[in-house]
Amino acid sequence: METEKRDKNKKRSFRREKRQTGEGQAHREPVLQQKTEREAVIELLYSVFEEGVFLHLALRRLFAEAPYFDTRKRAFITKLSHGTVERYIQLDYFLSLYSKTPIEKMKPILLQAMRLSVYQLLFLDKIPPHAAINESLNYLKKRKLQGLVPFANAVLRNINKDKERLLEELKSKHREDAIGLALPDALFSFLKKDYGLEDTIRIAKAFLSEEGGFFIRNEKGEGERVSGNIMEEERFLSGDVTIQDLSSQEVAKLAHLKEGAKILDCCSAPGGKACHLASLFGESAVVYARDEKQDKLYLIEENQKRLGLKNMRIEAWDARVEDLQFLENGEGCLDLVLCDVPCSGLGVIGKKADLRLHFSEEGVKSLQKLQREILSTVQKYVKPGGQLIYSTCTLSKAENEENRDYILSHFPYKLEKEKKFYPGEPGDGFYYASFIKKAKA
Ligand SMILES: C[S@@+](CC[C@H](N)C(=O)[O-])C[C@H]1O[C@@H](n2cnc3c(N)ncnc32)[C@H](O)[C@@H]1O
């Protein structure tokens, strides 16, 4: 029953037709000259849930459009929107217990306002209930939806009254399910198929971890957890440190260093691993840093300039298209190819809460197909004895172990090393496999 309701809700969660008709635009137009933080979040949630906009892009757009939000307010907006998206499965479950109107029949903007209030009531201790409730009600009034206010008010106040009991339920053993773990049913079942219940619980709890901050590769080339706006610090601006998750830092370290090496990173934006490789190999090497998306190359260039790297060639290229310059007499001529493929990102859901909304098993299948197309092309460029590194920031076996087996059964490689990182141990979930190309018999 619960499952059925939430599935229906998921079906309507992206009203893509609205994105095309522009109907949803109405909710992005300012209600007032300057929005309050919560008003901004309600509208942002609308674009994430109803129009399928990625959360980080919605935040970026909001901050560009509303420069009056200072650093503190931006942090608050980020916390509210990330938390509401992260917990939406639980918020909808509680709303459905207290509302006579089914979630899927609620006016979408009302649903966003209610989700935001319930998130604050249940998960943010420092926010007084009247602030959590009243700002949403005021927003509805401003949108001329006064008729919905008594309903919203009653539901929210009842949820607040039962707060302790509801939170207790989330902790109970029988709630070690999709709702208790704040995962959509499809993702919960998918992880359970790959990892079994116990590990799925461990993984999903790591997604919800409150441990703040992120990792940098510091002056000594070591991982260091930091917080705050490192991008404004001198050590970042001068190129002494780079923002990179712990597991991603391991990739370039797998490379067999060699004078004058020729290296390709075929999926390289924003350039974290390509720049790491370029700095480890030194100026005698050349690193071709490519990405299919022309409009992402500036991200690699920014990193290259900040780090003062002179041995990189940054180019737009679809990795599925064969490039003859990396073949000599039909044989590869590169020392190393890094294939850090586009993936479902299940290892980074802790940071990108809205990946929950974009997950589907069919999506994983089509990503596997894309990954194999890329691999089939770029594996040719490696010279005998050279190295191929395959990596993803996901946990699905289809995109990791199955692709490892695909490489071993289709191409002349032997596995040198592989590792899977689970989320929260202590970095993001990640996978890599390093292969050596066999010499021709
Ligand atoms: C996981 S990200 C790469 C992260 C990067 N290696 C780093 O460490 O910063 C995958 C990248 O692959 C790119 N991509 C997707 N399809 C591609 C294709 N067919 N050819 C080349 N790049 C592609 C995406 O634009 C995305 O930037």
The ligand as an ORCA input file, in Angstrom:
! r2SCAN-3c Opt
* xyz 0 1
  C      32.731     10.910    -13.770
  S      32.838     12.305    -14.783
  C      34.588     12.506    -14.935
  C      35.253     13.093    -13.704
  C      36.706     13.442    -13.975
  N      37.453     12.304    -14.467
  C      37.402     13.997    -12.752
  O      38.137     13.294    -12.070
  O      37.221     15.193    -12.475
  C      32.414     11.678    -16.345
  C      32.562     12.674    -17.476
  O      32.338     11.964    -18.692
  C      31.814     12.870    -19.636
  N      31.229     12.073    -20.733
  C      30.000     11.531    -20.833
  N      29.871     10.858    -21.997
  C      31.053     10.975    -22.645
  C      31.544     10.499    -23.889
  N      30.788      9.764    -24.707
  N      32.805     10.831    -24.250
  C      33.576     11.586    -23.439
  N      33.161     12.072    -22.254
  C      31.921     11.760    -21.851
  C      30.845     13.707    -18.837
  O      30.623     14.948    -19.476
  C      31.581     13.831    -17.492
  O      32.268     15.053    -17.433
*
